[in-house]
Amino acid sequence: MNKRLSLGMAFVLLVLPSSLLVAFTHYPAVRALANSLWNNATSRRPSRFVGLDNYAALLEDEKLLQVLINSGLYALGTIPLAIVLAIGMALLVNSRLPATSLMRLSFFMPTMLPMVAVANIWLFFYAPGIGLASQILSSMGLPSVNFLGSTETSLVSMMVVAVWKEAGLFMIFYLAALQTVPVHLKEAARLEGAGSVRVFLDVVLPLLRPTTIFVAVNALINAFRLVDHIIVMTRGGPNNSSALLLYYIYEVTFGHRDFAYGATLTVLMVVILGALAAFQYRVLDRRTHYQ
């Protein structure tokens, strides 16, 4: 009897995490799919089944097209740069330079800050006339720039904030990967006459590809789920130049109270993220070297 109870308890403990995962991730996605097939209910009109009408409305939504373009540019601008900076910082703190512990703390510090706090810090930095960015430009004899108030610079300014906050987190993963690279492989390459750059490109970098896959997928998800910074810093403006997909979902769902169309946009985001993640795994995993 005690053995059966122990097995039953072990089964419950093993199944419980998966059940919670399904409850908090899969169920909302399925629920959003179901809600996207109905129209938006009002106080005078109950919700009714409309099939794919909400998805047809996606094709006529001009703002959605702008938001998708912004999201694509944001992902292309932040993911490669954050990965390159993360690798560079990991190499730096993994070296034998003095004060590497202080460098680790400094690089990782932005990751520990709440997103709203980060947004407010950078609001002050970008403030036209009085912000640190304007002071730097003024000291160089250049005119002040309204980084968040211009359609040409608002999205790029948001990219800088994201890279500053995320690169330190990705550095931790690369640092852990660098410390697992076998020393004898690097020593063998040096005996063959390879310099430091060649050792990194031919030995270390291929062994970092599994980590790069993991970091790239997480960076992609972060790029599409950004909403805190936008709400605090730009609210998607000016003229929707900094609006990203999740912010648009937030605006439609809670601003316009259009829950059916918000669910449709949520399904679209899940499909896009799934397709891009599968593509990343398929392309990068082909060239990955595992130990």
KELUMPA-658866 format. One record per residue (C-alpha): x, y, z; residue number from 1; residue in one letter. Coordinates in nm, 4 decimals. Layout:
REM residues N
{east: X north: Y up: Z resi: NUM resn: A}
...
This chain:
REM residues 291
{east: 0.0000 north: 0.0000 up: 0.0000 resi: 1 resn: M}
{east: 0.2785 north: 0.2414 up: 0.0921 resi: 2 resn: N}
{east: 0.4582 north: 0.1561 up: -0.2301 resi: 3 resn: K}
{east: 0.1454 north: 0.2331 up: -0.4323 resi: 4 resn: R}
{east: 0.1011 north: 0.5628 up: -0.2513 resi: 5 resn: L}
{east: 0.4641 north: 0.6531 up: -0.3202 resi: 6 resn: S}
{east: 0.4261 north: 0.5695 up: -0.6880 resi: 7 resn: L}
{east: 0.1031 north: 0.7672 up: -0.7049 resi: 8 resn: G}
{east: 0.2601 north: 1.0686 up: -0.5364 resi: 9 resn: M}
{east: 0.5612 north: 1.0497 up: -0.7699 resi: 10 resn: A}
{east: 0.3270 north: 1.0354 up: -1.0689 resi: 11 resn: F}
{east: 0.1359 north: 1.3420 up: -0.9456 resi: 12 resn: V}
{east: 0.4558 north: 1.5378 up: -0.8844 resi: 13 resn: L}
{east: 0.5863 north: 1.4500 up: -1.2300 resi: 14 resn: L}
{east: 0.2621 north: 1.5327 up: -1.4093 resi: 15 resn: V}
{east: 0.1823 north: 1.8500 up: -1.2147 resi: 16 resn: L}
{east: 0.4430 north: 2.0773 up: -1.3838 resi: 17 resn: P}
{east: 0.3269 north: 1.9666 up: -1.7298 resi: 18 resn: S}
{east: -0.0351 north: 2.0211 up: -1.6290 resi: 19 resn: S}
{east: 0.0426 north: 2.3732 up: -1.5111 resi: 20 resn: L}
{east: 0.2265 north: 2.4387 up: -1.8382 resi: 21 resn: L}
{east: -0.0796 north: 2.3279 up: -2.0351 resi: 22 resn: V}
{east: -0.3109 north: 2.5321 up: -1.8133 resi: 23 resn: A}
{east: -0.1150 north: 2.8565 up: -1.8460 resi: 24 resn: F}
{east: 0.0136 north: 2.8324 up: -2.2049 resi: 25 resn: T}
{east: -0.1709 north: 2.5857 up: -2.4246 resi: 26 resn: H}
{east: -0.5209 north: 2.6489 up: -2.2929 resi: 27 resn: Y}
{east: -0.5070 north: 3.0291 up: -2.3500 resi: 28 resn: P}
{east: -0.3827 north: 2.9684 up: -2.7049 resi: 29 resn: A}
{east: -0.6666 north: 2.7266 up: -2.7775 resi: 30 resn: V}
{east: -0.9137 north: 2.9644 up: -2.6151 resi: 31 resn: R}
{east: -0.7868 north: 3.2519 up: -2.8289 resi: 32 resn: A}
{east: -0.8342 north: 3.0381 up: -3.1397 resi: 33 resn: L}
{east: -1.1922 north: 2.9631 up: -3.0375 resi: 34 resn: A}
{east: -1.2674 north: 3.3291 up: -2.9591 resi: 35 resn: N}
{east: -1.1294 north: 3.4397 up: -3.2956 resi: 36 resn: S}
{east: -1.4147 north: 3.2541 up: -3.4675 resi: 37 resn: L}
{east: -1.6820 north: 3.4693 up: -3.3002 resi: 38 resn: W}
{east: -1.7602 north: 3.8375 up: -3.3316 resi: 39 resn: N}
{east: -1.7266 north: 4.0903 up: -3.0530 resi: 40 resn: N}
{east: -2.0164 north: 4.0960 up: -2.8108 resi: 41 resn: A}
{east: -2.1693 north: 4.4206 up: -2.6865 resi: 42 resn: T}
{east: -2.4249 north: 4.5088 up: -2.4197 resi: 43 resn: S}
{east: -2.6989 north: 4.5014 up: -2.6842 resi: 44 resn: R}
{east: -2.5677 north: 4.2295 up: -2.9154 resi: 45 resn: R}
{east: -2.4548 north: 3.8845 up: -2.8077 resi: 46 resn: P}
{east: -2.1547 north: 3.7220 up: -2.9666 resi: 47 resn: S}
{east: -2.2227 north: 3.5014 up: -3.2690 resi: 48 resn: R}
{east: -2.0179 north: 3.2610 up: -3.4760 resi: 49 resn: F}
{east: -1.8587 north: 3.4334 up: -3.7785 resi: 50 resn: V}
{east: -1.6084 north: 3.1719 up: -3.8923 resi: 51 resn: G}
{east: -1.3068 north: 3.3198 up: -4.0668 resi: 52 resn: L}
{east: -1.4438 north: 3.6747 up: -4.0969 resi: 53 resn: D}
{east: -1.1987 north: 3.8062 up: -3.8372 resi: 54 resn: N}
{east: -0.9094 north: 3.6550 up: -4.0312 resi: 55 resn: Y}
{east: -1.0369 north: 3.8152 up: -4.3501 resi: 56 resn: A}
{east: -1.0317 north: 4.1476 up: -4.1665 resi: 57 resn: A}
{east: -0.6583 north: 4.1005 up: -4.1082 resi: 58 resn: L}
{east: -0.5977 north: 4.1379 up: -4.4816 resi: 59 resn: L}
{east: -0.7706 north: 4.4770 up: -4.4831 resi: 60 resn: E}
{east: -0.6006 north: 4.6137 up: -4.1713 resi: 61 resn: D}
{east: -0.3470 north: 4.8727 up: -4.2910 resi: 62 resn: E}
{east: -0.2227 north: 4.9417 up: -3.9386 resi: 63 resn: K}
{east: -0.1482 north: 4.5716 up: -3.8938 resi: 64 resn: L}
{east: 0.0765 north: 4.5811 up: -4.1998 resi: 65 resn: L}
{east: 0.2712 north: 4.8717 up: -4.0501 resi: 66 resn: Q}
{east: 0.2953 north: 4.6909 up: -3.7168 resi: 67 resn: V}
{east: 0.4269 north: 4.3725 up: -3.8817 resi: 68 resn: L}
{east: 0.6879 north: 4.5731 up: -4.0724 resi: 69 resn: I}
{east: 0.7931 north: 4.7432 up: -3.7481 resi: 70 resn: N}
{east: 0.8135 north: 4.4074 up: -3.5700 resi: 71 resn: S}
{east: 1.0245 north: 4.2583 up: -3.8494 resi: 72 resn: G}
{east: 1.2634 north: 4.5532 up: -3.8512 resi: 73 resn: L}
{east: 1.2804 north: 4.5454 up: -3.4730 resi: 74 resn: Y}
{east: 1.3697 north: 4.1745 up: -3.4697 resi: 75 resn: A}
{east: 1.6286 north: 4.2124 up: -3.7467 resi: 76 resn: L}
{east: 1.7836 north: 4.5094 up: -3.5704 resi: 77 resn: G}
{east: 1.7982 north: 4.3716 up: -3.2168 resi: 78 resn: T}
{east: 1.8613 north: 3.9963 up: -3.2385 resi: 79 resn: I}
{east: 2.1935 north: 3.9904 up: -3.4327 resi: 80 resn: P}
{east: 2.3317 north: 4.2899 up: -3.2436 resi: 81 resn: L}
{east: 2.2363 north: 4.1482 up: -2.9030 resi: 82 resn: A}
{east: 2.3956 north: 3.8122 up: -2.9898 resi: 83 resn: I}
{east: 2.7190 north: 3.9708 up: -3.1129 resi: 84 resn: V}
{east: 2.7428 north: 4.1924 up: -2.8038 resi: 85 resn: L}
{east: 2.6647 north: 3.8978 up: -2.5769 resi: 86 resn: A}
{east: 2.9427 north: 3.6885 up: -2.7308 resi: 87 resn: I}
{east: 3.1866 north: 3.9784 up: -2.7044 resi: 88 resn: G}
{east: 3.1017 north: 4.0424 up: -2.3398 resi: 89 resn: M}
{east: 3.1232 north: 3.6702 up: -2.2597 resi: 90 resn: A}
{east: 3.4688 north: 3.6511 up: -2.4159 resi: 91 resn: L}
{east: 3.5730 north: 3.9551 up: -2.2186 resi: 92 resn: L}
{east: 3.4578 north: 3.8308 up: -1.8784 resi: 93 resn: V}
{east: 3.5899 north: 3.4804 up: -1.9525 resi: 94 resn: N}
{east: 3.9394 north: 3.6161 up: -2.0082 resi: 95 resn: S}
{east: 4.2141 north: 3.6659 up: -1.7513 resi: 96 resn: R}
{east: 4.1743 north: 4.0406 up: -1.7393 resi: 97 resn: L}
{east: 4.1534 north: 4.2055 up: -1.3957 resi: 98 resn: P}
{east: 3.8150 north: 4.2971 up: -1.2423 resi: 99 resn: A}
{east: 3.6204 north: 4.0412 up: -1.4476 resi: 100 resn: T}
{east: 3.3752 north: 3.9961 up: -1.1578 resi: 101 resn: S}
{east: 3.2952 north: 4.3680 up: -1.1681 resi: 102 resn: L}
{east: 3.2506 north: 4.3493 up: -1.5455 resi: 103 resn: M}
{east: 3.0093 north: 4.0579 up: -1.5097 resi: 104 resn: R}
{east: 2.8016 north: 4.2543 up: -1.2612 resi: 105 resn: L}
{east: 2.8067 north: 4.5646 up: -1.4810 resi: 106 resn: S}
{east: 2.7029 north: 4.3759 up: -1.7939 resi: 107 resn: F}
{east: 2.4286 north: 4.1818 up: -1.6145 resi: 108 resn: F}
{east: 2.2901 north: 4.4754 up: -1.4156 resi: 109 resn: M}
{east: 2.0448 north: 4.5994 up: -1.6870 resi: 110 resn: P}
{east: 1.8844 north: 4.2544 up: -1.6971 resi: 111 resn: T}
{east: 1.8003 north: 4.2703 up: -1.3269 resi: 112 resn: M}
{east: 1.6160 north: 4.6014 up: -1.3588 resi: 113 resn: L}
{east: 1.2356 north: 4.5956 up: -1.4066 resi: 114 resn: P}
{east: 1.1230 north: 4.6830 up: -1.7581 resi: 115 resn: M}
{east: 0.9252 north: 4.9858 up: -1.6412 resi: 116 resn: V}
{east: 1.2310 north: 5.1178 up: -1.4551 resi: 117 resn: A}
{east: 1.4450 north: 5.0681 up: -1.7670 resi: 118 resn: V}
{east: 1.1899 north: 5.2552 up: -1.9757 resi: 119 resn: A}
{east: 1.1895 north: 5.5500 up: -1.7365 resi: 120 resn: N}
{east: 1.5706 north: 5.5600 up: -1.7284 resi: 121 resn: I}
{east: 1.5831 north: 5.5788 up: -2.1058 resi: 122 resn: W}
{east: 1.2999 north: 5.8327 up: -2.1154 resi: 123 resn: L}
{east: 1.5277 north: 6.0676 up: -1.9244 resi: 124 resn: F}
{east: 1.8214 north: 5.9748 up: -2.1476 resi: 125 resn: F}
{east: 1.6240 north: 6.0549 up: -2.4649 resi: 126 resn: Y}
{east: 1.4490 north: 6.3666 up: -2.3302 resi: 127 resn: A}
{east: 1.5014 north: 6.6442 up: -2.5897 resi: 128 resn: P}
{east: 1.7015 north: 6.9370 up: -2.4607 resi: 129 resn: G}
{east: 1.7673 north: 6.8098 up: -2.1081 resi: 130 resn: I}
{east: 1.8440 north: 6.4392 up: -2.1573 resi: 131 resn: G}
{east: 2.1907 north: 6.2901 up: -2.1565 resi: 132 resn: L}
{east: 2.1727 north: 6.2177 up: -2.5296 resi: 133 resn: A}
{east: 2.0946 north: 6.5818 up: -2.6037 resi: 134 resn: S}
{east: 2.3752 north: 6.6949 up: -2.3733 resi: 135 resn: Q}
{east: 2.6210 north: 6.4724 up: -2.5595 resi: 136 resn: I}
{east: 2.5061 north: 6.6072 up: -2.8956 resi: 137 resn: L}
{east: 2.5271 north: 6.9647 up: -2.7648 resi: 138 resn: S}
{east: 2.8835 north: 6.9103 up: -2.6442 resi: 139 resn: S}
{east: 2.9721 north: 6.8006 up: -2.9982 resi: 140 resn: M}
{east: 2.8093 north: 7.1071 up: -3.1493 resi: 141 resn: G}
{east: 2.5148 north: 6.9117 up: -3.2909 resi: 142 resn: L}
{east: 2.1466 north: 7.0065 up: -3.2581 resi: 143 resn: P}
{east: 1.9178 north: 6.8289 up: -3.0145 resi: 144 resn: S}
{east: 1.7149 north: 6.5367 up: -3.1503 resi: 145 resn: V}
{east: 1.3730 north: 6.4237 up: -3.0308 resi: 146 resn: N}
{east: 1.4558 north: 6.0536 up: -3.0506 resi: 147 resn: F}
{east: 1.1174 north: 5.9257 up: -2.9340 resi: 148 resn: L}
{east: 0.9114 north: 6.1964 up: -3.1021 resi: 149 resn: G}
{east: 1.0350 north: 6.1432 up: -3.4579 resi: 150 resn: S}
{east: 0.9084 north: 5.8763 up: -3.6949 resi: 151 resn: T}
{east: 1.2648 north: 5.8272 up: -3.8249 resi: 152 resn: E}
{east: 1.4252 north: 5.7553 up: -3.4873 resi: 153 resn: T}
{east: 1.1573 north: 5.6225 up: -3.2515 resi: 154 resn: S}
{east: 1.1862 north: 5.2553 up: -3.3515 resi: 155 resn: L}
{east: 1.5667 north: 5.2644 up: -3.3573 resi: 156 resn: V}
{east: 1.5645 north: 5.4224 up: -3.0119 resi: 157 resn: S}
{east: 1.3507 north: 5.1347 up: -2.8839 resi: 158 resn: M}
{east: 1.5959 north: 4.8876 up: -3.0389 resi: 159 resn: M}
{east: 1.8841 north: 5.0417 up: -2.8446 resi: 160 resn: V}
{east: 1.6932 north: 4.9995 up: -2.5179 resi: 161 resn: V}
{east: 1.6171 north: 4.6339 up: -2.5920 resi: 162 resn: A}
{east: 1.9764 north: 4.5480 up: -2.6833 resi: 163 resn: V}
{east: 2.1073 north: 4.7267 up: -2.3732 resi: 164 resn: W}
{east: 1.8738 north: 4.5249 up: -2.1501 resi: 165 resn: K}
{east: 1.8962 north: 4.1798 up: -2.3162 resi: 166 resn: E}
{east: 2.2632 north: 4.1472 up: -2.4107 resi: 167 resn: A}
{east: 2.3673 north: 4.0936 up: -2.0480 resi: 168 resn: G}
{east: 2.1250 north: 3.8031 up: -2.0064 resi: 169 resn: L}
{east: 2.2467 north: 3.6352 up: -2.3247 resi: 170 resn: F}
{east: 2.6043 north: 3.6882 up: -2.2060 resi: 171 resn: M}
{east: 2.5386 north: 3.4491 up: -1.9158 resi: 172 resn: I}
{east: 2.4431 north: 3.1688 up: -2.1535 resi: 173 resn: F}
{east: 2.7472 north: 3.2256 up: -2.3724 resi: 174 resn: Y}
{east: 2.9732 north: 3.2469 up: -2.0689 resi: 175 resn: L}
{east: 2.8487 north: 2.9084 up: -1.9507 resi: 176 resn: A}
{east: 2.9025 north: 2.7662 up: -2.3000 resi: 177 resn: A}
{east: 3.2547 north: 2.9073 up: -2.3242 resi: 178 resn: L}
{east: 3.3510 north: 2.7428 up: -1.9978 resi: 179 resn: Q}
{east: 3.2510 north: 2.4012 up: -2.1366 resi: 180 resn: T}
{east: 3.4689 north: 2.4265 up: -2.4487 resi: 181 resn: V}
{east: 3.7459 north: 2.1617 up: -2.4139 resi: 182 resn: P}
{east: 4.0826 north: 2.3247 up: -2.3569 resi: 183 resn: V}
{east: 4.2656 north: 2.0540 up: -2.5509 resi: 184 resn: H}
{east: 4.0841 north: 2.1491 up: -2.8726 resi: 185 resn: L}
{east: 4.2073 north: 2.5074 up: -2.8485 resi: 186 resn: K}
{east: 4.5579 north: 2.3932 up: -2.7583 resi: 187 resn: E}
{east: 4.5645 north: 2.1556 up: -3.0556 resi: 188 resn: A}
{east: 4.4634 north: 2.4385 up: -3.2869 resi: 189 resn: A}
{east: 4.7379 north: 2.6611 up: -3.1475 resi: 190 resn: R}
{east: 4.9931 north: 2.3841 up: -3.2011 resi: 191 resn: L}
{east: 4.8878 north: 2.3810 up: -3.5648 resi: 192 resn: E}
{east: 4.9758 north: 2.7504 up: -3.5847 resi: 193 resn: G}
{east: 4.6293 north: 2.9024 up: -3.5498 resi: 194 resn: A}
{east: 4.6082 north: 3.2461 up: -3.3930 resi: 195 resn: G}
{east: 4.3507 north: 3.3589 up: -3.1388 resi: 196 resn: S}
{east: 4.1050 north: 3.4773 up: -3.4045 resi: 197 resn: V}
{east: 4.1331 north: 3.1539 up: -3.6015 resi: 198 resn: R}
{east: 4.0899 north: 2.9447 up: -3.2848 resi: 199 resn: V}
{east: 3.7715 north: 3.1333 up: -3.2024 resi: 200 resn: F}
{east: 3.6261 north: 3.1114 up: -3.5550 resi: 201 resn: L}
{east: 3.7169 north: 2.7472 up: -3.6243 resi: 202 resn: D}
{east: 3.6968 north: 2.5875 up: -3.2790 resi: 203 resn: V}
{east: 3.5006 north: 2.7945 up: -3.0293 resi: 204 resn: V}
{east: 3.2292 north: 2.9483 up: -3.2478 resi: 205 resn: L}
{east: 3.1047 north: 2.6160 up: -3.3935 resi: 206 resn: P}
{east: 3.0705 north: 2.4796 up: -3.0398 resi: 207 resn: L}
{east: 2.8627 north: 2.7846 up: -2.9447 resi: 208 resn: L}
{east: 2.5971 north: 2.7172 up: -3.2091 resi: 209 resn: R}
{east: 2.3634 north: 2.5185 up: -2.9791 resi: 210 resn: P}
{east: 2.3665 north: 2.8154 up: -2.7430 resi: 211 resn: T}
{east: 2.3118 north: 3.0508 up: -3.0348 resi: 212 resn: T}
{east: 2.0003 north: 2.8568 up: -3.1376 resi: 213 resn: I}
{east: 1.8619 north: 2.8833 up: -2.7861 resi: 214 resn: F}
{east: 1.9466 north: 3.2533 up: -2.7554 resi: 215 resn: V}
{east: 1.8133 north: 3.3378 up: -3.1033 resi: 216 resn: A}
{east: 1.4759 north: 3.1741 up: -3.0362 resi: 217 resn: V}
{east: 1.4421 north: 3.3491 up: -2.7002 resi: 218 resn: N}
{east: 1.5475 north: 3.6811 up: -2.8521 resi: 219 resn: A}
{east: 1.2866 north: 3.6358 up: -3.1253 resi: 220 resn: L}
{east: 1.0141 north: 3.5726 up: -2.8688 resi: 221 resn: I}
{east: 1.1267 north: 3.8760 up: -2.6678 resi: 222 resn: N}
{east: 1.1192 north: 4.0911 up: -2.9808 resi: 223 resn: A}
{east: 0.7552 north: 4.0062 up: -3.0494 resi: 224 resn: F}
{east: 0.6305 north: 4.0220 up: -2.6917 resi: 225 resn: R}
{east: 0.7653 north: 4.3680 up: -2.6100 resi: 226 resn: L}
{east: 0.4931 north: 4.5893 up: -2.4711 resi: 227 resn: V}
{east: 0.6115 north: 4.7483 up: -2.1423 resi: 228 resn: D}
{east: 0.8678 north: 4.9793 up: -2.2985 resi: 229 resn: H}
{east: 0.6274 north: 5.0933 up: -2.5676 resi: 230 resn: I}
{east: 0.3492 north: 5.1776 up: -2.3208 resi: 231 resn: I}
{east: 0.5830 north: 5.3832 up: -2.1038 resi: 232 resn: V}
{east: 0.7977 north: 5.5463 up: -2.3722 resi: 233 resn: M}
{east: 0.6032 north: 5.6016 up: -2.6962 resi: 234 resn: T}
{east: 0.2587 north: 5.4338 up: -2.6893 resi: 235 resn: R}
{east: 0.3279 north: 5.3228 up: -3.0432 resi: 236 resn: G}
{east: 0.3839 north: 5.6742 up: -3.1758 resi: 237 resn: G}
{east: 0.4476 north: 5.8913 up: -3.3466 resi: 238 resn: P}
{east: 0.2155 north: 5.7840 up: -3.6278 resi: 239 resn: N}
{east: 0.2507 north: 5.4124 up: -3.5331 resi: 240 resn: N}
{east: 0.6221 north: 5.4216 up: -3.6115 resi: 241 resn: S}
{east: 0.7146 north: 5.2308 up: -3.2931 resi: 242 resn: S}
{east: 0.4046 north: 5.0100 up: -3.2566 resi: 243 resn: A}
{east: 0.4861 north: 4.6388 up: -3.2383 resi: 244 resn: L}
{east: 0.2558 north: 4.3389 up: -3.2652 resi: 245 resn: L}
{east: 0.1951 north: 4.2684 up: -2.8968 resi: 246 resn: L}
{east: 0.1319 north: 4.6361 up: -2.8274 resi: 247 resn: Y}
{east: -0.1208 north: 4.6421 up: -3.1105 resi: 248 resn: Y}
{east: -0.2920 north: 4.3381 up: -2.9556 resi: 249 resn: I}
{east: -0.2979 north: 4.5194 up: -2.6213 resi: 250 resn: Y}
{east: -0.4373 north: 4.8334 up: -2.7846 resi: 251 resn: E}
{east: -0.7113 north: 4.6495 up: -2.9748 resi: 252 resn: V}
{east: -0.8107 north: 4.4239 up: -2.6851 resi: 253 resn: T}
{east: -0.8018 north: 4.6616 up: -2.3892 resi: 254 resn: F}
{east: -0.8122 north: 5.0002 up: -2.5614 resi: 255 resn: G}
{east: -1.0835 north: 4.9353 up: -2.8203 resi: 256 resn: H}
{east: -1.2410 north: 4.6477 up: -2.6210 resi: 257 resn: R}
{east: -1.2500 north: 4.4348 up: -2.9358 resi: 258 resn: D}
{east: -1.1767 north: 4.0977 up: -2.7767 resi: 259 resn: F}
{east: -1.2599 north: 3.8913 up: -3.0844 resi: 260 resn: A}
{east: -1.0179 north: 4.0766 up: -3.3121 resi: 261 resn: Y}
{east: -0.7609 north: 4.0793 up: -3.0309 resi: 262 resn: G}
{east: -0.7871 north: 3.7004 up: -3.0120 resi: 263 resn: A}
{east: -0.7405 north: 3.6837 up: -3.3897 resi: 264 resn: T}
{east: -0.4251 north: 3.8925 up: -3.3650 resi: 265 resn: L}
{east: -0.3023 north: 3.6678 up: -3.0828 resi: 266 resn: T}
{east: -0.3443 north: 3.3597 up: -3.3016 resi: 267 resn: V}
{east: -0.1547 north: 3.5393 up: -3.5776 resi: 268 resn: L}
{east: 0.1331 north: 3.6154 up: -3.3394 resi: 269 resn: M}
{east: 0.1493 north: 3.2539 up: -3.2183 resi: 270 resn: V}
{east: 0.1587 north: 3.1283 up: -3.5780 resi: 271 resn: V}
{east: 0.4323 north: 3.3767 up: -3.6736 resi: 272 resn: I}
{east: 0.6457 north: 3.2909 up: -3.3705 resi: 273 resn: L}
{east: 0.6024 north: 2.9181 up: -3.4256 resi: 274 resn: G}
{east: 0.6964 north: 2.9420 up: -3.7933 resi: 275 resn: A}
{east: 1.0008 north: 3.1611 up: -3.7269 resi: 276 resn: L}
{east: 1.1205 north: 2.9415 up: -3.4384 resi: 277 resn: A}
{east: 1.0863 north: 2.6286 up: -3.6536 resi: 278 resn: A}
{east: 1.2786 north: 2.8012 up: -3.9329 resi: 279 resn: F}
{east: 1.5572 north: 2.9022 up: -3.6944 resi: 280 resn: Q}
{east: 1.5919 north: 2.5511 up: -3.5571 resi: 281 resn: Y}
{east: 1.5872 north: 2.3980 up: -3.9056 resi: 282 resn: R}
{east: 1.8484 north: 2.6344 up: -4.0520 resi: 283 resn: V}
{east: 2.0819 north: 2.6698 up: -3.7542 resi: 284 resn: L}
{east: 2.0614 north: 2.3102 up: -3.6353 resi: 285 resn: D}
{east: 2.1955 north: 2.1819 up: -3.9683 resi: 286 resn: R}
{east: 2.5259 north: 2.3556 up: -3.9052 resi: 287 resn: R}
{east: 2.5475 north: 2.2868 up: -3.5342 resi: 288 resn: T}
{east: 2.8300 north: 2.0869 up: -3.3799 resi: 289 resn: H}
{east: 2.7388 north: 1.9023 up: -3.0614 resi: 290 resn: Y}
{east: 2.9881 north: 1.7593 up: -2.8189 resi: 291 resn: Q}
